[in-house]
Each structure stands twice: as structure tokens, then as C-alpha cells.
Amino acid sequence: MEAEAADGPPGGVEAALSCFSFNQDCTSLAIGTKAGYKLFSLSSVEQLDQVHGSNEIPDVYIVERLFSSSLVVVVSHTKPRQMNVYHFKKGTEICNYSYSSNILSIRLNRQRLLVCLEEAIYIHNIKDMKLLKTILDVPANPTGLCALSINHSNSYVAYPGSLTTGEIVLYDGHSLKTVCTIAAHEGTLAAITFNASGSKLASASEKGTVIRVFSVPDGQKLYEFRRGMKRYVTISSLVFSMDSQFLCASSNTETVHIFKLEHVTNSRPEEPSTWTGYMGKMFMAASNYLPTQVSDMMNQDRAFATGRLNFSGQRNICTLSTIQKLPRLLVASSDGHLYIYNLDPQDGGECVLIKTHRAGCHWAKKNDLRPSLPQSYAATVARPSTSSASTVPGYSEDGGALRGEVIPEHEFATGPVCLDDENEFPPIILCRGSQKGKTKQS
């Protein structure tokens, strides 16, 4: 998941943070700045090891790494309609694509690469970057909200299905067909995410008070959690733990909430014969006679644990990861810091902050981080432009690209190109030449 960030301190000593994202299995942190981007390993609490850095692409606002591989996708404010795919260990560009409008978000797993624009979603086959599908019948999505299952065996896609309500469209990234729609919330969606296996989907609306979890692919509601009651908040991050036992949510407040996905049963254990137990039974019995909204609120589960930040109002993203064999809560903030908390699922309560890292550290003065990237143009899926439209490979004068009916030609680097010498998965096999075909409009 990705977040915008505010400008850094004056004077330019630190590169201003413009975006940050965790990779799919929460083992790496990527940050983008005015000067370029950096990738960090999250293998240790004590130190934040830089895996790679580049200052050859300025003003980066999207950077996504494929698991722990050498494949990284970058989008810059200098060319907001162009997606660049790099093999950073070899210092080569795999390909680049241009689109009809600004790229708002990118999601990827080992089979699919998802590019989200405000009014379209493009699905690519990540092994050869071939365009498989253009989804055009989507409501305006100005934040680029979408989700892709990291489990490549199902590759489910989720995106908003309405401008005014919290409807979610569930799409099969393999068969390229709509699976179902889920009426998740009354208000507009603010966050959606899949668990690691792609069997669950969590969502939150713009109110940010209730978080719901649905089964995939049938869309049945499994859990309902209440984040708060006193105030509406903006949910900036929603993520499952890798074992799907916990769900973490961060917002523009100072509190990060962690919910436990316990097995749902119809029977409740007998309460102890105490005043508290007696009152609990009375409330449960009374809920059957109360209005539906009040009854639902009483039955919603509260946070299992929380993490408290020393600030509020700043953009941040969270994740739950295992570092040095222990569960951790990680929060990356627009102030340029990574906060690491101890998370003990047995204790619950408030998580303890154990380490703070400065991710927006100094950049090398010389442009010597890696060799220059080749400036080869790979492909385009753009709508007709002005003077250069007729010379762009893959462009169809009859508007085929506009209707999602044309797969553009590819001009790849000399192949085959694999991610690295350790047989990283998946191998990116790119061949010189062109491929033509047709995609289907949803």
C-alpha cells in the first residue's frame, strides 16, 4: 500500500518523502522522494538496511517492489502517465508503458500487474508484460483505490463499483471475468485489501468507523469490527497479517487498531456468575429488541490491540510482519520515519514502541548509484494524442485502444531477461519482436 507525504524540512538536507509502500509479504519498504527512490530490507529491528537506491528518476510518487525480487515498478511526476519496470540488480529497464491519463496506483503479484487510472484498470501478464484486459466500465476513482490478491493462483482484483455507496466489484484476474459485487458499506469506500491467500477481503468506508471482512469469492460477511464511535476518520491503510489471524488499520488519528479474526460461533460460553457477567447477558438479550443499527453496534467486535503514535493528522501506512521470529507492528509515516512496535498476540492491549528509523536519509551527491537506464520505449496503451499519435506503436486510428480492443506492439530489450541469477520467481521472459491480439471490454 502506498501513501502521499508532505514536504520535508527546509534546506533540502533530507529528500522530501513523496510515497512509501511495503512489498507483498511485508519484508521490504520502498520510499519515493523528490530525488529518486530507495528500497529497504525489514529483516532486523535494530537497523534499516538499504537494498537499493536510485536518483536517476526524479520526483517519484509510486514505487512498488515485487516481493523480494529485483523487479521494481516506478512512476514519476515528471511522466505521470508512464509506468517504468526495472531490474534494479542488473541496472536495466525491462519495459515501459504509457497510458491515457495519470497513473494513480499499481498492484502486482507473481502473475499479474494492475495499473489503475481514474476511469480505467489495465491488467498485464507480468511474465511478458502483455496487456490482457482493459476494464473501462468503472465509476470515477480519483484515489486509484484497488486491491490485488498477492496469491497468484487466484489473482483476485477488487475495486469500487459505485460513486456514492460502498459497493465492491470482485474480479477474477485469471479468467478475466467479474465474479460478484459486494454491498460492503453505505458510504463511499476508503480502503480495501485481500489476505495473503486471497480467501478474505476487508473494507472500510470514508466514515472509518466500521471495518468489515468478507469471504472470497462468494462475498459473504464474516466479521465486523468497530474502530470507533466518537469521530469519523480517514482510513489510510488496511492490511491482514500473513497468517490472516489479525487485521490492522491506520488512519489520520494517533491510534493504529489491530483486530483479531477469531472463529465465529453461534454459541457463546457461559458467563461467570458475577455482576459483570450478568449485565453482559442482559445486554445481549436486550439487543434482540433494539433497532437494527443499535443491535449491530453492540455485536461489533472492538480492537484486540492498539499502537499509539506520537502524532496525528499525518499520512501513514501500517503492516503486520514477523521480524527476527517475533510479530511486529510497523508504521511508515509521511514524516519520513518507520516505527516498529512489539506485538504479542497473547497479551493484546497497547503495543510497545521499540524502535524508530529515519527512512528519508541523505542521498549520495554523485549520480553513481547504478548504471544509466536504457531509454527504449516498450509499448503504449494510450488514447489518441495530438501530433505523435500516428507514430506510436500499437495505436489504432479507429480508436481500438480507447475501447480496450487492441493489444499494442511490444519492443522489448534483447532477451531472455530473468530477474537475477538466483532464478527469482517469476522469470521475466522478454523477446524482441511484436505481439498482436485483442482484449475484451468488460
N, C-alpha and C positions, 0 to 999 in steps of 0.2 A: 504494500500500500504506500501511497505517496502523499506528500503534503507540501503546500506552499509555505514559504517562510519569509520573515521580514528581513530588511536590510541589516547588515552587520554594523559594527561600531564604526564611527567616522575615522577617516585617515587611511583606510584601505589596508591596515596591517593584517586583518583577517579577511579571507574571502567571504563575501556575503553568501549565506546559505539560501538557496532558492528551492531546493526539493530534497527529499530523503525518502528511502524505501528499504524495507527488509526483503531479502530474497525469499523464495517459496518455502524453504524449510527452516527459515529463521537462523541461518548460520552466518549471514553476511549482511552488512549495512552499506548502502550506497548513498552518497550525497552529491548534489549538484550545486555549483556556485557560479558566480559571475565569471570566474576564471576557468572553469572546467568541471571535472568530476573526480571522485575518489571512491574506492571500494575497500571496505574494512572486514577483517575476519572477526567473528564473535566467539572464538574458541576459549577465551580467557576473560576472567573478571578483572584481573589486575591491569591488563594492558589492552589497547585497541590497536591491533596490527594492521597496517596498511598493506593490502594485497596489490593494488594498482592505482595509479593516478594519471590523469592526462589533462594538460592545459591547452591542448590544441583546438578544442571545441569550446568556444566561449558561451557564456550565458545559458547554461544547461538548465532545463526545467523538468525534464523527465530522464531518469536513468534507472534501468531495470536489468538485473543480472539473472541469468538462468541457473538456478540452484548454485552450486559451487564450481560451475564450468567457466570457460573462458569467453562465453558468449555474453555480450552486453549490448543493450539497446539504448540509444541516446537520442534525445530531441532537444534542439536549441531554440531559443527565442530569435536568433538570427535567421533561422529557417524553420518556423513553427509547423510547416506543412510537410516536412521531410523527416522520415524515420531512418536512422543510421544503425546498421547492425555490424558490430565489430568482433573480431577475435583478438582480445587485448594481449594475450601472451605472445602471439606472433606479430602483433602490431599491424594487422591487415584489416581492411574493410571487406566484409562478406558481401554486403549489398546495401542499397538504399532505395527507399520508396518515397514518392511524393503523392500527396492526397489533395482532395478538392477544397479542404478547409483546415484550420488548425487542429493538430493532434491534441486531444485532451487527456488521454490515458492509454497505457499499454499494459497488457497482461500476457503472460506466456507460461507454458508448461513444456514438456518434452515432445509434444506432438503439434501443438497449436500456438500461434501468435495472434493476439487480438489487438486491433487498433481501433480506438473509439474516438469518433468525431462527434460534433454536437447533434448531427442528424443522420449518422450512418455508423455501422460497425463492420469492419473488414476482418475476415478470418483467413489466416495464412497457414499453410503447411510448413512447419518450422524446418523440416529436413531439406527442403529446396526453395523455401520462401514463395512457393506458388500461391497465388490468390485463389482460395477455394470458394469463398462466399462473400457477397456484399449484402448486408441487411439494411434496407433502406426504409422500411415501414416502421420506423421507431419515432416516438414523440421527441420533441426537443429535449436534449440532455446537456445543458450548459456546463455541468460539472464533470462530464465524462464518467458518470457512475456506471460501473460494470464489474463483473466478477467472472473469473475463470477457474474451474477446478484444477488444482495442481496435479491431480491424478490423471495421467494421460490416457488411462484405459477407458475413461468416460468423457473427459474434456467438456463437462457441462459449462454453459455460459448463462449468466443471469444479468438482466438489465431492466430498467424501469419501463413499465408498459403504459404509464399514464402521466399526464402533466399535473393532474390535480389530486390523484389518490396514490396510495402506496401499493400499486399493483406491480408484481414482478413477473417478467417473462422468463421462463426456463427453456433453454435451447440446447439441443444436442450438438456438440461441436464435431462429432464424428459423422453422424448421419445427415447433419446439416438440416435438421427439421426442428420445429417448435414442439416441445414436449407438453407444456401446460402453462397456465397463468395462475399466479397465487395472489389472492387478495390479502396482502400481508398487513396493511395499515390503512387507517382512514386518511391520514395526511401524506404528503409527498415524501418519497424515500430520501434518506440521507446516507445510509450505509448498507451494503450487502456483502456477504462473504461466504465461501464454502469451507467446510472442514477438509482435512487432508485427503480423505478417501472420496470426497465428493458425494457422500451419502446424506449430508445435512447442509442446510442453508440458513444463515442468520441474517436478520434485517433490523433496521431501526428507521424511524421516520424523522422528519425535521423537528418534531417536538422533543425527541430524545428521551422521553420518559419510560417507554416500554420497548423491550427487545424481545423479538420472537424467533424461534428456531423451528424450521420445517424439515420434513423428511424429503429426500430426493430419490426417485423422480416423481412421486405421487403428490407432493405438495401438502401433506397433512401436518397440522401444527403439533409439535412435540413438546415444546417448552415455552414459557412466557415469563420474562423477568422484568421487574420494575427497577429502573435505575434511580428514579427519584420522583418526588411529587411536588415539591415547592416551586420549581422553576424549570422552564424549558431550556435545553442546551443544544449545542451543535455537536453531534457525534462525528468525530474526525477519524476514528479508527475502530474497527471491529474485527476481531481475529480469534480463531479457535487455537487451542494448544494442539500440538501434533498428534497427541493421543485422543483428541476430541473429548476429553473429560472436563475441560474448562473453556470458558468464553470470556474474552477480555474486551472492554470498551473504554476508550478515552474520548474526552470532549474538550470544550474550551473552559472547563472548570479545573480546579486544582485536584480533583479526585479521579483516579482510574479504578473502574469497577471490574471485579473478576467474579464470574458466576460459575457454579458447579452444575454440570449436566448429570444429575442423578437419575437413576431408573425410575420411570413413572409407574406408580402402582395405584390401584383403586382403593386398596385397603390401607388404613393408617394404623400404626402401632398404638396400643393402649397408652394413654397418657397417665403419668403417675397421679396418685390420689393427693394432689396438692391444690392450693388455691389457683396457682398459675395454670395447672393442667385443666382444672375445672373451667376456668374462664376461656381457655383455648377451645374446649369442646363447645361452650356456649356460643362463641363467635362463629365456629364452623357451622353449628346448627342454624344460627341466625342468618347466615349468608344465603341459605336456601330461600329466604323470604324477602331479601333485599333486592333492589333494582339490579339488573344485569351488570351495569358498569361498576357499581359498588361491590357486587359479589365477585366479579372478575379481579378487581383490585386487591381484595382480601386474599385471593387464591394465588396471586402472583408471587413468585419467589424473589427474595432480595439478594443482594450481593453476598457471596461467600467470603470474599476478602477484598480489600481496597489498598491502593497505593496512593500516597499523598505527595503531590508536587509542591514545591515552594513558590509556585506562581500560578496564575490563571490568565485566561484570555489569549494565550499563545497557541498557535497551531502545533499539534504533536501527533505522533503515531505510536502505537504500542504493539507488543508481541509477547508471547509466552514461549520460552525456549529452555532447553537444558544445556547448561554450561558447566563444565567440569563436574558432570554427573549429578548436578542439583538443579531443580526447577527455578527459573528466574523470570521476573517481570522486567521487560526492557521498554523504556520510553525514550524516543528520539524527539527532540523539540526544536522549534524554529530558533531558539536562542543558541543553537549550534552545539548542544550538549546531548550526550547519551547517558541516561540514568538507569542504573542496574539495581534491582531490588531482590532480596531474598524472598522466595515464595515457598512456604511449607504447606502443602495441601492438607496436612493433618491438623494444623493449628487454625488456619483461617485468620480472621481479624485483619489487622493492618500490616502490610508488607514493610519490611525494614530496608531503607536505602543503604546500600553497602559500597557503591562506587559511582563516581561521576567522571565521565570522559569528555574532553573537548574534541569534537569531531571536525570542526571547522578550523583546523590548524594551518600553519604557514605553508605557503606554496613555494616550490623551487623557483628561483629567479630566472634560471635559464630554461629555455624550451627544449629540455633534454630528457623528458620522462620516457619517451618511446619514439620510434621512427615515424616519419610523416606518413599519414594515411594516403593511399592512392585515391585519386579523385574520379573514380569510374562511376558512371551513372548506371544504376542497375535496372530500374523499372519505374513505371508510373501508373497510378490508378486515379489520376486527376481528372476532374471535369474539364471541358474545353477552356483553354486560356486564350490570350489575345494572339500575339504575333507568333509565339513559339509552338502553338498547339499542333500544327501540321507536322512538325519535325519531331515530336515526342514519340518514342517507340511505344506501341500498344494503344495509341489514341485512335478512336474510331470517329470519323466525321459525322456518322449518323447518330452519335450520342450513346453508343453502346456502353461506354464506361459509366455514363450517367445512370443508366438503367441497371447497372451491375451485370451486364451480359458479356463483357469482354475480359478475358484474362490477358493482361499486357505481355509483350515480349520481354524476355529477360536477357541481360547482358552481364553475365557473371564473370568473376575473375577465373583465371586458369585453375581448374580443379584436378582431382578432388581436394576439397578443403575439409579437414577434420578439426574438431575443437582444440585438441592438443595431442601430444604423443602418447598420452596415457589412456587413449581410447575413451575419451569422455562421451557420455551419452546425452543427447543423440549425436551421431556423426552428421555434420552438415555437408552433404554431397552436392556440390555445385558444378555444373558443366557449362562449357562455352556453347552458345547457340541460343535458339529461341524455342519457346513452347507456346502453343496457341490452343485455346479451348474456350469454353463458355461456362459462366457461373449462372446460377439460378437466382432470380429475385424472390425474396421471402414474401 
